[in-house]
């Protein structure tokens, strides 16, 4: 088991080394306000899935769409990152999310390291510095 520190507190989050990270994005109904009872379900769900949480994420305030897609009846309301063995395992965790009982939805995505992340990790390990970029151009 590896030890991962969550951004929420200093308690270690133990997980298997072969687990992958998945982002769960939450979408709620536009303009809908949660009742106190509905708000209370979120911390209870977090308690149930605490061993899977890698990053407690954040809630989202104002939202604006970019592009020319059709208007949606839901909007981004927050995200968390979890550890799971598979996409199906992550979907099983997401299936207990209280937003599903409130007319919302959860989208699950496997996080993969980007080129810059893996390049920076290799550079840091070798002691190399990333090249700096200049914003000036020459004619």
Long-range contacts (C-beta under 8 A, 24 or more apart in sequence): 4-54, 4-83, 6-53, 6-54, 6-55, 6-56, 7-55, 7-56, 8-53, 8-55, 8-56, 13-50, 13-51, 13-53, 13-54, 13-83, 14-51, 15-51, 15-52, 15-54, 15-83, 16-83, 16-85, 18-85, 19-83, 19-84, 19-85, 20-83, 20-84, 20-85, 20-86, 20-110, 20-111, 21-54, 21-81, 21-82, 21-83, 21-110, 21-111, 22-81, 22-82, 22-83, 22-84, 22-87, 22-90, 22-108, 22-109, 22-110, 22-111, 23-57, 23-79, 23-80, 23-81, 23-108, 23-109, 23-111, 24-57, 24-79, 24-80, 24-81, 24-82, 24-90, 24-93, 24-94, 24-97, 24-106, 24-107, 24-108, 25-76, 25-78, 25-79, 25-106, 25-107, 25-109, 26-76, 26-77, 26-78, 26-79, 26-97, 26-99, 26-104, 26-105, 26-106, 27-74, 27-75, 27-76, 27-77, 27-99, 27-104, 27-105, 27-106, 27-107, 28-74, 28-75, 28-77, 28-99, 28-102, 28-103, 28-104, 29-73, 29-74, 29-102, 29-103, 29-104, 30-72, 30-73, 30-74, 30-75, 32-102, 32-103, 34-102, 38-98, 38-101, 38-102, 41-98, 41-101, 42-98, 44-98, 45-96, 45-97, 45-98, 48-96, 49-82, 49-93, 49-96, 52-82, 52-83, 52-84, 52-93, 53-80, 53-81, 53-82, 53-83, 54-81, 54-82, 54-83, 55-80, 55-81, 56-80, 57-81, 74-104, 74-105, 77-104, 81-111
